[in-house]
């Protein structure tokens, strides 16, 4: 099995999932806040989603990290690289659990993930696919220097805005 690399930022540890991460992940997926990633979902679907995210690392060699706040050890969300079948490109995505938004964690972790992608997958351009009504994620993508570059409809029929991230030299 692939070893998921660990990334660290000033306040976050980006790491592979642990069994205790399921509860906060399932809690997030059962809320309305998860609608931009296909939720709300039940616990059984949350289990399958978590297993799928783990399997993505094995199949693609990259994937989503679980976010751990350094000072508390609490699970704060996930961030990373995602490209399931049917996706229009390599996506940099993020979710932040209730109580962790508005503190810059998503930006801090997404920037670390983007640096990793540019170093490990240098020839792959990055996009973020964002639900049109997700104002916070749109603002984060724009704060990171990404620019809107069209629209896309997912295989599940969900509309998304495509944001293209700058190349490494432009992102510095």
Buried (B, 14 or more C-beta within 10 A) or exposed (E): EEEBEEBEBEBBBBBBBEEEBBEBBBBBBBEEBBBBBEBBBEBEBBBEBBEEBBEBBEEBEBBBBBBBBEEEEEBBBBBBBBBEEEBBBBBBBBBBBEEBBEEBBBBBBBBBBBBBBBEEBEEBEBBBBBBEEBEEBBEBBEEBBBEBBEEBEBEEEBEBBBBBBBEBEEBE
